[in-house]
Structures are given as structure tokens and as C-alpha cells.
Amino acid sequence: MKGILNKIKIYLTDWKNLLTHSIVGIGILLGGIFLPIHPHARMTVVGSVVFINVLRMKYI
């Protein structure tokens, strides 16, 4: 259990991960204000960012 929590902490404190999520979050926020975006599309974008970050951290 401690190993899993340690990996989650590393994932959440990685600066590239924080930057990517910040950019996507701001984009989704602005898009939600100015464009009618379906909620499923928003969830797909966020899920894709998480998936790509997990792959990046695991294999790079």
C-alpha cells in the first residue's frame, strides 16, 4: 500500500504532469465558457491526458 501511495505522490508532484493538467484545465474552462462542448468530450480529453502522462512516466 505504501508503494502505491508513493507512486501517486510522485505522479501528482511531477512538474510536467502539473503543467499539462493546468494547460488542459484552463483550455477546458475557457472552452466551457465560450464553446458548447459536450461533457463526455471534456471527460475524454481529461482521461486522455491522464493516460498519456501515465505512459510517459512509465516508459520515459
PDBQT receptor file of N, H, CA, C and O in Angstrom, charges set to zero:
ATOM      1  N   MET A   1       0.826  -1.197   0.000  1.00  0.00    +0.000 N 
ATOM      2  CA  MET A   1       0.000   0.000   0.000  1.00  0.00    +0.000 C 
ATOM      3  C   MET A   1       0.866   1.256   0.000  1.00  0.00    +0.000 C 
ATOM      4  O   MET A   1       0.539   2.239  -0.664  1.00  0.00    +0.000 OA
ATOM      5  N   LYS A   2       1.980   1.223   0.751  1.00  0.00    +0.000 N 
ATOM      6  H   LYS A   2       2.246   0.424   1.291  1.00  0.00    +0.000 HD
ATOM      7  CA  LYS A   2       2.855   2.388   0.820  1.00  0.00    +0.000 C 
ATOM      8  C   LYS A   2       3.475   2.675  -0.553  1.00  0.00    +0.000 C 
ATOM      9  O   LYS A   2       3.669   3.835  -0.918  1.00  0.00    +0.000 OA
ATOM     10  N   GLY A   3       3.785   1.611  -1.314  1.00  0.00    +0.000 N 
ATOM     11  H   GLY A   3       3.627   0.669  -1.017  1.00  0.00    +0.000 HD
ATOM     12  CA  GLY A   3       4.360   1.797  -2.645  1.00  0.00    +0.000 C 
ATOM     13  C   GLY A   3       3.395   2.482  -3.597  1.00  0.00    +0.000 C 
ATOM     14  O   GLY A   3       3.791   3.332  -4.394  1.00  0.00    +0.000 OA
ATOM     15  N   ILE A   4       2.119   2.105  -3.507  1.00  0.00    +0.000 N 
ATOM     16  H   ILE A   4       1.797   1.415  -2.860  1.00  0.00    +0.000 HD
ATOM     17  CA  ILE A   4       1.107   2.727  -4.363  1.00  0.00    +0.000 C 
ATOM     18  C   ILE A   4       0.949   4.203  -4.021  1.00  0.00    +0.000 C 
ATOM     19  O   ILE A   4       0.882   5.047  -4.914  1.00  0.00    +0.000 OA
ATOM     20  N   LEU A   5       0.889   4.516  -2.724  1.00  0.00    +0.000 N 
ATOM     21  H   LEU A   5       0.944   3.830  -1.998  1.00  0.00    +0.000 HD
ATOM     22  CA  LEU A   5       0.750   5.912  -2.308  1.00  0.00    +0.000 C 
ATOM     23  C   LEU A   5       1.966   6.734  -2.717  1.00  0.00    +0.000 C 
ATOM     24  O   LEU A   5       1.834   7.902  -3.082  1.00  0.00    +0.000 OA
ATOM     25  N   ASN A   6       3.149   6.130  -2.658  1.00  0.00    +0.000 N 
ATOM     26  H   ASN A   6       3.257   5.181  -2.362  1.00  0.00    +0.000 HD
ATOM     27  CA  ASN A   6       4.366   6.823  -3.070  1.00  0.00    +0.000 C 
ATOM     28  C   ASN A   6       4.327   7.126  -4.570  1.00  0.00    +0.000 C 
ATOM     29  O   ASN A   6       4.716   8.217  -4.987  1.00  0.00    +0.000 OA
ATOM     30  N   LYS A   7       3.863   6.176  -5.384  1.00  0.00    +0.000 N 
ATOM     31  H   LYS A   7       3.547   5.289  -5.045  1.00  0.00    +0.000 HD
ATOM     32  CA  LYS A   7       3.782   6.403  -6.835  1.00  0.00    +0.000 C 
ATOM     33  C   LYS A   7       2.732   7.462  -7.167  1.00  0.00    +0.000 C 
ATOM     34  O   LYS A   7       2.927   8.262  -8.082  1.00  0.00    +0.000 OA
ATOM     35  N   ILE A   8       1.620   7.473  -6.427  1.00  0.00    +0.000 N 
ATOM     36  H   ILE A   8       1.462   6.824  -5.683  1.00  0.00    +0.000 HD
ATOM     37  CA  ILE A   8       0.605   8.508  -6.634  1.00  0.00    +0.000 C 
ATOM     38  C   ILE A   8       1.182   9.873  -6.276  1.00  0.00    +0.000 C 
ATOM     39  O   ILE A   8       0.922  10.855  -6.971  1.00  0.00    +0.000 OA
ATOM     40  N   LYS A   9       1.959   9.945  -5.203  1.00  0.00    +0.000 N 
ATOM     41  H   LYS A   9       2.171   9.147  -4.638  1.00  0.00    +0.000 HD
ATOM     42  CA  LYS A   9       2.586  11.210  -4.799  1.00  0.00    +0.000 C 
ATOM     43  C   LYS A   9       3.556  11.689  -5.877  1.00  0.00    +0.000 C 
ATOM     44  O   LYS A   9       3.579  12.875  -6.208  1.00  0.00    +0.000 OA
ATOM     45  N   ILE A  10       4.352  10.778  -6.424  1.00  0.00    +0.000 N 
ATOM     46  H   ILE A  10       4.334   9.815  -6.155  1.00  0.00    +0.000 HD
ATOM     47  CA  ILE A  10       5.292  11.141  -7.492  1.00  0.00    +0.000 C 
ATOM     48  C   ILE A  10       4.519  11.653  -8.706  1.00  0.00    +0.000 C 
ATOM     49  O   ILE A  10       4.899  12.658  -9.306  1.00  0.00    +0.000 OA
ATOM     50  N   TYR A  11       3.440  10.967  -9.066  1.00  0.00    +0.000 N 
ATOM     51  H   TYR A  11       3.131  10.150  -8.579  1.00  0.00    +0.000 HD
ATOM     52  CA  TYR A  11       2.629  11.368 -10.219  1.00  0.00    +0.000 C 
ATOM     53  C   TYR A  11       2.038  12.764 -10.014  1.00  0.00    +0.000 C 
ATOM     54  O   TYR A  11       2.045  13.584 -10.932  1.00  0.00    +0.000 OA
ATOM     55  N   LEU A  12       1.539  13.026  -8.834  1.00  0.00    +0.000 N 
ATOM     56  H   LEU A  12       1.534  12.360  -8.088  1.00  0.00    +0.000 HD
ATOM     57  CA  LEU A  12       0.881  14.304  -8.580  1.00  0.00    +0.000 C 
ATOM     58  C   LEU A  12       1.856  15.459  -8.405  1.00  0.00    +0.000 C 
ATOM     59  O   LEU A  12       1.456  16.614  -8.546  1.00  0.00    +0.000 OA
ATOM     60  N   THR A  13       3.118  15.186  -8.104  1.00  0.00    +0.000 N 
ATOM     61  H   THR A  13       3.443  14.247  -7.990  1.00  0.00    +0.000 HD
ATOM     62  CA  THR A  13       4.088  16.266  -7.903  1.00  0.00    +0.000 C 
ATOM     63  C   THR A  13       5.043  16.441  -9.081  1.00  0.00    +0.000 C 
ATOM     64  O   THR A  13       5.937  17.286  -9.017  1.00  0.00    +0.000 OA
ATOM     65  N   ASP A  14       4.880  15.677 -10.138  1.00  0.00    +0.000 N 
ATOM     66  H   ASP A  14       4.154  14.991 -10.190  1.00  0.00    +0.000 HD
ATOM     67  CA  ASP A  14       5.723  15.812 -11.331  1.00  0.00    +0.000 C 
ATOM     68  C   ASP A  14       5.379  17.130 -12.034  1.00  0.00    +0.000 C 
ATOM     69  O   ASP A  14       4.211  17.386 -12.327  1.00  0.00    +0.000 OA
ATOM     70  N   TRP A  15       6.384  17.963 -12.305  1.00  0.00    +0.000 N 
ATOM     71  H   TRP A  15       7.333  17.755 -12.067  1.00  0.00    +0.000 HD
ATOM     72  CA  TRP A  15       6.111  19.290 -12.857  1.00  0.00    +0.000 C 
ATOM     73  C   TRP A  15       5.537  19.215 -14.266  1.00  0.00    +0.000 C 
ATOM     74  O   TRP A  15       4.705  20.048 -14.625  1.00  0.00    +0.000 OA
ATOM     75  N   LYS A  16       5.953  18.242 -15.076  1.00  0.00    +0.000 N 
ATOM     76  H   LYS A  16       6.629  17.565 -14.784  1.00  0.00    +0.000 HD
ATOM     77  CA  LYS A  16       5.402  18.112 -16.428  1.00  0.00    +0.000 C 
ATOM     78  C   LYS A  16       3.925  17.729 -16.353  1.00  0.00    +0.000 C 
ATOM     79  O   LYS A  16       3.109  18.213 -17.137  1.00  0.00    +0.000 OA
ATOM     80  N   ASN A  17       3.600  16.874 -15.423  1.00  0.00    +0.000 N 
ATOM     81  H   ASN A  17       4.263  16.481 -14.786  1.00  0.00    +0.000 HD
ATOM     82  CA  ASN A  17       2.222  16.463 -15.227  1.00  0.00    +0.000 C 
ATOM     83  C   ASN A  17       1.375  17.653 -14.776  1.00  0.00    +0.000 C 
ATOM     84  O   ASN A  17       0.282  17.871 -15.299  1.00  0.00    +0.000 OA
ATOM     85  N   LEU A  18       1.870  18.414 -13.819  1.00  0.00    +0.000 N 
ATOM     86  H   LEU A  18       2.758  18.237 -13.395  1.00  0.00    +0.000 HD
ATOM     87  CA  LEU A  18       1.132  19.588 -13.339  1.00  0.00    +0.000 C 
ATOM     88  C   LEU A  18       0.931  20.615 -14.448  1.00  0.00    +0.000 C 
ATOM     89  O   LEU A  18      -0.147  21.197 -14.568  1.00  0.00    +0.000 OA
ATOM     90  N   LEU A  19       1.963  20.838 -15.257  1.00  0.00    +0.000 N 
ATOM     91  H   LEU A  19       2.839  20.364 -15.159  1.00  0.00    +0.000 HD
ATOM     92  CA  LEU A  19       1.861  21.793 -16.357  1.00  0.00    +0.000 C 
ATOM     93  C   LEU A  19       0.837  21.333 -17.380  1.00  0.00    +0.000 C 
ATOM     94  O   LEU A  19       0.011  22.128 -17.828  1.00  0.00    +0.000 OA
ATOM     95  N   THR A  20       0.879  20.065 -17.755  1.00  0.00    +0.000 N 
ATOM     96  H   THR A  20       1.549  19.418 -17.391  1.00  0.00    +0.000 HD
ATOM     97  CA  THR A  20      -0.064  19.537 -18.744  1.00  0.00    +0.000 C 
ATOM     98  C   THR A  20      -1.494  19.638 -18.244  1.00  0.00    +0.000 C 
ATOM     99  O   THR A  20      -2.376  20.079 -18.981  1.00  0.00    +0.000 OA
ATOM    100  N   HIS A  21      -1.737  19.235 -16.999  1.00  0.00    +0.000 N 
ATOM    101  H   HIS A  21      -1.020  18.877 -16.401  1.00  0.00    +0.000 HD
ATOM    102  CA  HIS A  21      -3.083  19.299 -16.454  1.00  0.00    +0.000 C 
ATOM    103  C   HIS A  21      -3.554  20.742 -16.307  1.00  0.00    +0.000 C 
ATOM    104  O   HIS A  21      -4.738  21.027 -16.484  1.00  0.00    +0.000 OA
ATOM    105  N   SER A  22      -2.643  21.649 -15.986  1.00  0.00    +0.000 N 
ATOM    106  H   SER A  22      -1.681  21.417 -15.842  1.00  0.00    +0.000 HD
ATOM    107  CA  SER A  22      -3.020  23.061 -15.879  1.00  0.00    +0.000 C 
ATOM    108  C   SER A  22      -3.441  23.619 -17.229  1.00  0.00    +0.000 C 
ATOM    109  O   SER A  22      -4.458  24.306 -17.333  1.00  0.00    +0.000 OA
ATOM    110  N   ILE A  23      -2.667  23.327 -18.256  1.00  0.00    +0.000 N 
ATOM    111  H   ILE A  23      -1.841  22.770 -18.172  1.00  0.00    +0.000 HD
ATOM    112  CA  ILE A  23      -2.990  23.826 -19.598  1.00  0.00    +0.000 C 
ATOM    113  C   ILE A  23      -4.314  23.252 -20.085  1.00  0.00    +0.000 C 
ATOM    114  O   ILE A  23      -5.160  23.979 -20.606  1.00  0.00    +0.000 OA
ATOM    115  N   VAL A  24      -4.487  21.945 -19.913  1.00  0.00    +0.000 N 
ATOM    116  H   VAL A  24      -3.800  21.355 -19.489  1.00  0.00    +0.000 HD
ATOM    117  CA  VAL A  24      -5.743  21.320 -20.346  1.00  0.00    +0.000 C 
ATOM    118  C   VAL A  24      -6.920  21.843 -19.523  1.00  0.00    +0.000 C 
ATOM    119  O   VAL A  24      -7.994  22.090 -20.071  1.00  0.00    +0.000 OA
ATOM    120  N   GLY A  25      -6.729  22.012 -18.225  1.00  0.00    +0.000 N 
ATOM    121  H   GLY A  25      -5.856  21.811 -17.780  1.00  0.00    +0.000 HD
ATOM    122  CA  GLY A  25      -7.801  22.529 -17.375  1.00  0.00    +0.000 C 
ATOM    123  C   GLY A  25      -8.220  23.931 -17.767  1.00  0.00    +0.000 C 
ATOM    124  O   GLY A  25      -9.412  24.232 -17.816  1.00  0.00    +0.000 OA
ATOM    125  N   ILE A  26      -7.256  24.788 -18.045  1.00  0.00    +0.000 N 
ATOM    126  H   ILE A  26      -6.287  24.543 -18.004  1.00  0.00    +0.000 HD
ATOM    127  CA  ILE A  26      -7.575  26.152 -18.478  1.00  0.00    +0.000 C 
ATOM    128  C   ILE A  26      -8.274  26.119 -19.831  1.00  0.00    +0.000 C 
ATOM    129  O   ILE A  26      -9.221  26.868 -20.069  1.00  0.00    +0.000 OA
ATOM    130  N   GLY A  27      -7.797  25.243 -20.716  1.00  0.00    +0.000 N 
ATOM    131  H   GLY A  27      -7.027  24.634 -20.523  1.00  0.00    +0.000 HD
ATOM    132  CA  GLY A  27      -8.440  25.109 -22.029  1.00  0.00    +0.000 C 
ATOM    133  C   GLY A  27      -9.877  24.640 -21.912  1.00  0.00    +0.000 C 
ATOM    134  O   GLY A  27     -10.758  25.159 -22.597  1.00  0.00    +0.000 OA
ATOM    135  N   ILE A  28     -10.123  23.657 -21.048  1.00  0.00    +0.000 N 
ATOM    136  H   ILE A  28      -9.407  23.235 -20.492  1.00  0.00    +0.000 HD
ATOM    137  CA  ILE A  28     -11.486  23.164 -20.853  1.00  0.00    +0.000 C 
ATOM    138  C   ILE A  28     -12.361  24.252 -20.229  1.00  0.00    +0.000 C 
ATOM    139  O   ILE A  28     -13.519  24.420 -20.612  1.00  0.00    +0.000 OA
ATOM    140  N   LEU A  29     -11.807  24.980 -19.278  1.00  0.00    +0.000 N 
ATOM    141  H   LEU A  29     -10.866  24.843 -18.967  1.00  0.00    +0.000 HD
ATOM    142  CA  LEU A  29     -12.569  26.060 -18.654  1.00  0.00    +0.000 C 
ATOM    143  C   LEU A  29     -12.945  27.130 -19.674  1.00  0.00    +0.000 C 
ATOM    144  O   LEU A  29     -14.100  27.549 -19.737  1.00  0.00    +0.000 OA
ATOM    145  N   LEU A  30     -11.982  27.568 -20.465  1.00  0.00    +0.000 N 
ATOM    146  H   LEU A  30     -11.043  27.227 -20.413  1.00  0.00    +0.000 HD
ATOM    147  CA  LEU A  30     -12.264  28.577 -21.483  1.00  0.00    +0.000 C 
ATOM    148  C   LEU A  30     -13.219  28.040 -22.541  1.00  0.00    +0.000 C 
ATOM    149  O   LEU A  30     -14.118  28.746 -22.997  1.00  0.00    +0.000 OA
ATOM    150  N   GLY A  31     -13.014  26.786 -22.926  1.00  0.00    +0.000 N 
ATOM    151  H   GLY A  31     -12.283  26.212 -22.556  1.00  0.00    +0.000 HD
ATOM    152  CA  GLY A  31     -13.916  26.182 -23.906  1.00  0.00    +0.000 C 
ATOM    153  C   GLY A  31     -15.327  26.066 -23.368  1.00  0.00    +0.000 C 
ATOM    154  O   GLY A  31     -16.296  26.270 -24.100  1.00  0.00    +0.000 OA
ATOM    155  N   GLY A  32     -15.445  25.742 -22.100  1.00  0.00    +0.000 N 
ATOM    156  H   GLY A  32     -14.658  25.577 -21.506  1.00  0.00    +0.000 HD
ATOM    157  CA  GLY A  32     -16.769  25.641 -21.488  1.00  0.00    +0.000 C 
ATOM    158  C   GLY A  32     -17.485  26.969 -21.410  1.00  0.00    +0.000 C 
ATOM    159  O   GLY A  32     -18.713  27.031 -21.453  1.00  0.00    +0.000 OA
ATOM    160  N   ILE A  33     -16.704  28.037 -21.294  1.00  0.00    +0.000 N 
ATOM    161  H   ILE A  33     -15.706  27.986 -21.259  1.00  0.00    +0.000 HD
ATOM    162  CA  ILE A  33     -17.307  29.370 -21.219  1.00  0.00    +0.000 C 
ATOM    163  C   ILE A  33     -17.731  29.851 -22.601  1.00  0.00    +0.000 C 
ATOM    164  O   ILE A  33     -18.819  30.402 -22.766  1.00  0.00    +0.000 OA
ATOM    165  N   PHE A  34     -16.867  29.642 -23.591  1.00  0.00    +0.000 N 
ATOM    166  H   PHE A  34     -15.983  29.195 -23.456  1.00  0.00    +0.000 HD
ATOM    167  CA  PHE A  34     -17.107  30.216 -24.912  1.00  0.00    +0.000 C 
ATOM    168  C   PHE A  34     -17.676  29.244 -25.941  1.00  0.00    +0.000 C 
ATOM    169  O   PHE A  34     -18.267  29.687 -26.926  1.00  0.00    +0.000 OA
ATOM    170  N   LEU A  35     -17.520  27.951 -25.750  1.00  0.00    +0.000 N 
ATOM    171  H   LEU A  35     -17.040  27.591 -24.950  1.00  0.00    +0.000 HD
ATOM    172  CA  LEU A  35     -17.985  26.970 -26.727  1.00  0.00    +0.000 C 
ATOM    173  C   LEU A  35     -18.899  25.942 -26.065  1.00  0.00    +0.000 C 
ATOM    174  O   LEU A  35     -18.656  25.537 -24.928  1.00  0.00    +0.000 OA
ATOM    175  N   PRO A  36     -19.930  25.527 -26.756  1.00  0.00    +0.000 N 
ATOM    176  CA  PRO A  36     -20.773  24.465 -26.197  1.00  0.00    +0.000 C 
ATOM    177  C   PRO A  36     -20.122  23.096 -26.416  1.00  0.00    +0.000 C 
ATOM    178  O   PRO A  36     -20.257  22.501 -27.486  1.00  0.00    +0.000 OA
ATOM    179  N   ILE A  37     -19.425  22.608 -25.406  1.00  0.00    +0.000 N 
ATOM    180  H   ILE A  37     -19.316  23.090 -24.537  1.00  0.00    +0.000 HD
ATOM    181  CA  ILE A  37     -18.723  21.322 -25.506  1.00  0.00    +0.000 C 
ATOM    182  C   ILE A  37     -19.483  20.302 -24.670  1.00  0.00    +0.000 C 
ATOM    183  O   ILE A  37     -19.845  20.561 -23.522  1.00  0.00    +0.000 OA
ATOM    184  N   HIS A  38     -19.714  19.141 -25.266  1.00  0.00    +0.000 N 
ATOM    185  H   HIS A  38     -19.419  18.931 -26.198  1.00  0.00    +0.000 HD
ATOM    186  CA  HIS A  38     -20.435  18.075 -24.570  1.00  0.00    +0.000 C 
ATOM    187  C   HIS A  38     -19.593  17.573 -23.392  1.00  0.00    +0.000 C 
ATOM    188  O   HIS A  38     -18.377  17.439 -23.532  1.00  0.00    +0.000 OA
ATOM    189  N   PRO A  39     -20.200  17.296 -22.246  1.00  0.00    +0.000 N 
ATOM    190  CA  PRO A  39     -19.441  16.833 -21.075  1.00  0.00    +0.000 C 
ATOM    191  C   PRO A  39     -18.628  15.570 -21.332  1.00  0.00    +0.000 C 
ATOM    192  O   PRO A  39     -17.557  15.399 -20.751  1.00  0.00    +0.000 OA
ATOM    193  N   HIS A  40     -19.122  14.681 -22.195  1.00  0.00    +0.000 N 
ATOM    194  H   HIS A  40     -19.993  14.820 -22.667  1.00  0.00    +0.000 HD
ATOM    195  CA  HIS A  40     -18.358  13.469 -22.497  1.00  0.00    +0.000 C 
ATOM    196  C   HIS A  40     -17.058  13.802 -23.233  1.00  0.00    +0.000 C 
ATOM    197  O   HIS A  40     -16.042  13.136 -23.033  1.00  0.00    +0.000 OA
ATOM    198  N   ALA A  41     -17.090  14.821 -24.074  1.00  0.00    +0.000 N 
ATOM    199  H   ALA A  41     -17.916  15.362 -24.237  1.00  0.00    +0.000 HD
ATOM    200  CA  ALA A  41     -15.876  15.241 -24.767  1.00  0.00    +0.000 C 
ATOM    201  C   ALA A  41     -14.856  15.797 -23.769  1.00  0.00    +0.000 C 
ATOM    202  O   ALA A  41     -13.657  15.549 -23.901  1.00  0.00    +0.000 OA
ATOM    203  N   ARG A  42     -15.331  16.543 -22.779  1.00  0.00    +0.000 N 
ATOM    204  H   ARG A  42     -16.304  16.744 -22.672  1.00  0.00    +0.000 HD
ATOM    205  CA  ARG A  42     -14.432  17.075 -21.752  1.00  0.00    +0.000 C 
ATOM    206  C   ARG A  42     -13.779  15.938 -20.965  1.00  0.00    +0.000 C 
ATOM    207  O   ARG A  42     -12.571  15.945 -20.727  1.00  0.00    +0.000 OA
ATOM    208  N   MET A  43     -14.597  14.964 -20.566  1.00  0.00    +0.000 N 
ATOM    209  H   MET A  43     -15.578  14.959 -20.760  1.00  0.00    +0.000 HD
ATOM    210  CA  MET A  43     -14.061  13.830 -19.807  1.00  0.00    +0.000 C 
ATOM    211  C   MET A  43     -13.079  13.020 -20.637  1.00  0.00    +0.000 C 
ATOM    212  O   MET A  43     -12.095  12.505 -20.107  1.00  0.00    +0.000 OA
ATOM    213  N   THR A  44     -13.339  12.904 -21.940  1.00  0.00    +0.000 N 
ATOM    214  H   THR A  44     -14.138  13.323 -22.371  1.00  0.00    +0.000 HD
ATOM    215  CA  THR A  44     -12.430  12.179 -22.822  1.00  0.00    +0.000 C 
ATOM    216  C   THR A  44     -11.082  12.876 -22.902  1.00  0.00    +0.000 C 
ATOM    217  O   THR A  44     -10.043  12.217 -22.871  1.00  0.00    +0.000 OA
ATOM    218  N   VAL A  45     -11.084  14.196 -23.003  1.00  0.00    +0.000 N 
ATOM    219  H   VAL A  45     -11.928  14.731 -23.028  1.00  0.00    +0.000 HD
ATOM    220  CA  VAL A  45      -9.825  14.949 -23.068  1.00  0.00    +0.000 C 
ATOM    221  C   VAL A  45      -9.038  14.781 -21.773  1.00  0.00    +0.000 C 
ATOM    222  O   VAL A  45      -7.837  14.514 -21.809  1.00  0.00    +0.000 OA
ATOM    223  N   VAL A  46      -9.695  14.933 -20.645  1.00  0.00    +0.000 N 
ATOM    224  H   VAL A  46     -10.671  15.150 -20.615  1.00  0.00    +0.000 HD
ATOM    225  CA  VAL A  46      -9.009  14.798 -19.354  1.00  0.00    +0.000 C 
ATOM    226  C   VAL A  46      -8.486  13.367 -19.177  1.00  0.00    +0.000 C 
ATOM    227  O   VAL A  46      -7.354  13.171 -18.733  1.00  0.00    +0.000 OA
ATOM    228  N   GLY A  47      -9.295  12.383 -19.519  1.00  0.00    +0.000 N 
ATOM    229  H   GLY A  47     -10.214  12.542 -19.880  1.00  0.00    +0.000 HD
ATOM    230  CA  GLY A  47      -8.861  10.988 -19.427  1.00  0.00    +0.000 C 
ATOM    231  C   GLY A  47      -7.683  10.698 -20.328  1.00  0.00    +0.000 C 
ATOM    232  O   GLY A  47      -6.782   9.949 -19.953  1.00  0.00    +0.000 OA
ATOM    233  N   SER A  48      -7.679  11.284 -21.515  1.00  0.00    +0.000 N 
ATOM    234  H   SER A  48      -8.411  11.893 -21.820  1.00  0.00    +0.000 HD
ATOM    235  CA  SER A  48      -6.560  11.096 -22.440  1.00  0.00    +0.000 C 
ATOM    236  C   SER A  48      -5.277  11.699 -21.883  1.00  0.00    +0.000 C 
ATOM    237  O   SER A  48      -4.203  11.108 -22.003  1.00  0.00    +0.000 OA
ATOM    238  N   VAL A  49      -5.387  12.858 -21.283  1.00  0.00    +0.000 N 
ATOM    239  H   VAL A  49      -6.259  13.338 -21.185  1.00  0.00    +0.000 HD
ATOM    240  CA  VAL A  49      -4.204  13.498 -20.695  1.00  0.00    +0.000 C 
ATOM    241  C   VAL A  49      -3.641  12.635 -19.563  1.00  0.00    +0.000 C 
ATOM    242  O   VAL A  49      -2.428  12.451 -19.469  1.00  0.00    +0.000 OA
ATOM    243  N   VAL A  50      -4.504  12.113 -18.718  1.00  0.00    +0.000 N 
ATOM    244  H   VAL A  50      -5.490  12.261 -18.794  1.00  0.00    +0.000 HD
ATOM    245  CA  VAL A  50      -4.042  11.250 -17.632  1.00  0.00    +0.000 C 
ATOM    246  C   VAL A  50      -3.372  10.005 -18.202  1.00  0.00    +0.000 C 
ATOM    247  O   VAL A  50      -2.305   9.607 -17.733  1.00  0.00    +0.000 OA
ATOM    248  N   PHE A  51      -3.986   9.387 -19.208  1.00  0.00    +0.000 N 
ATOM    249  H   PHE A  51      -4.852   9.710 -19.589  1.00  0.00    +0.000 HD
ATOM    250  CA  PHE A  51      -3.440   8.177 -19.823  1.00  0.00    +0.000 C 
ATOM    251  C   PHE A  51      -2.068   8.446 -20.445  1.00  0.00    +0.000 C 
ATOM    252  O   PHE A  51      -1.139   7.662 -20.250  1.00  0.00    +0.000 OA
ATOM    253  N   ILE A  52      -1.935   9.534 -21.182  1.00  0.00    +0.000 N 
ATOM    254  H   ILE A  52      -2.690  10.170 -21.340  1.00  0.00    +0.000 HD
ATOM    255  CA  ILE A  52      -0.661   9.868 -21.817  1.00  0.00    +0.000 C 
ATOM    256  C   ILE A  52       0.405  10.155 -20.767  1.00  0.00    +0.000 C 
ATOM    257  O   ILE A  52       1.558   9.759 -20.937  1.00  0.00    +0.000 OA
ATOM    258  N   ASN A  53       0.037  10.836 -19.682  1.00  0.00    +0.000 N 
ATOM    259  H   ASN A  53      -0.899  11.157 -19.544  1.00  0.00    +0.000 HD
ATOM    260  CA  ASN A  53       1.002  11.117 -18.619  1.00  0.00    +0.000 C 
ATOM    261  C   ASN A  53       1.464   9.836 -17.932  1.00  0.00    +0.000 C 
ATOM    262  O   ASN A  53       2.642   9.692 -17.606  1.00  0.00    +0.000 OA
ATOM    263  N   VAL A  54       0.538   8.911 -17.715  1.00  0.00    +0.000 N 
ATOM    264  H   VAL A  54      -0.419   9.028 -17.980  1.00  0.00    +0.000 HD
ATOM    265  CA  VAL A  54       0.924   7.645 -17.098  1.00  0.00    +0.000 C 
ATOM    266  C   VAL A  54       1.895   6.894 -18.006  1.00  0.00    +0.000 C 
ATOM    267  O   VAL A  54       2.897   6.357 -17.532  1.00  0.00    +0.000 OA
ATOM    268  N   LEU A  55       1.610   6.851 -19.294  1.00  0.00    +0.000 N 
ATOM    269  H   LEU A  55       0.796   7.287 -19.679  1.00  0.00    +0.000 HD
ATOM    270  CA  LEU A  55       2.519   6.198 -20.236  1.00  0.00    +0.000 C 
ATOM    271  C   LEU A  55       3.885   6.881 -20.249  1.00  0.00    +0.000 C 
ATOM    272  O   LEU A  55       4.927   6.225 -20.235  1.00  0.00    +0.000 OA
ATOM    273  N   ARG A  56       3.855   8.224 -20.277  1.00  0.00    +0.000 N 
ATOM    274  H   ARG A  56       3.009   8.757 -20.288  1.00  0.00    +0.000 HD
ATOM    275  CA  ARG A  56       5.118   8.975 -20.301  1.00  0.00    +0.000 C 
ATOM    276  C   ARG A  56       5.960   8.685 -19.071  1.00  0.00    +0.000 C 
ATOM    277  O   ARG A  56       7.169   8.482 -19.174  1.00  0.00    +0.000 OA
ATOM    278  N   MET A  57       5.321   8.666 -17.906  1.00  0.00    +0.000 N 
ATOM    279  H   MET A  57       4.338   8.831 -17.823  1.00  0.00    +0.000 HD
ATOM    280  CA  MET A  57       6.080   8.444 -16.666  1.00  0.00    +0.000 C 
ATOM    281  C   MET A  57       6.570   7.004 -16.535  1.00  0.00    +0.000 C 
ATOM    282  O   MET A  57       7.594   6.744 -15.904  1.00  0.00    +0.000 OA
ATOM    283  N   LYS A  58       5.831   6.069 -17.137  1.00  0.00    +0.000 N 
ATOM    284  H   LYS A  58       4.999   6.279 -17.650  1.00  0.00    +0.000 HD
ATOM    285  CA  LYS A  58       6.195   4.658 -17.012  1.00  0.00    +0.000 C 
ATOM    286  C   LYS A  58       7.328   4.274 -17.972  1.00  0.00    +0.000 C 
ATOM    287  O   LYS A  58       8.214   3.504 -17.604  1.00  0.00    +0.000 OA
ATOM    288  N   TYR A  59       7.303   4.804 -19.191  1.00  0.00    +0.000 N 
ATOM    289  H   TYR A  59       6.582   5.430 -19.490  1.00  0.00    +0.000 HD
ATOM    290  CA  TYR A  59       8.231   4.357 -20.216  1.00  0.00    +0.000 C 
ATOM    291  C   TYR A  59       9.322   5.340 -20.588  1.00  0.00    +0.000 C 
ATOM    292  O   TYR A  59      10.229   4.987 -21.341  1.00  0.00    +0.000 OA
ATOM    293  N   ILE A  60       9.264   6.568 -20.082  1.00  0.00    +0.000 N 
ATOM    294  H   ILE A  60       8.527   6.855 -19.470  1.00  0.00    +0.000 HD
ATOM    295  CA  ILE A  60      10.313   7.538 -20.435  1.00  0.00    +0.000 C 
ATOM    296  C   ILE A  60      11.124   7.860 -19.206  1.00  0.00    +0.000 C 
ATOM    297  O   ILE A  60      12.060   8.656 -19.275  1.00  0.00    +0.000 OA
TER     298      ILE A  60
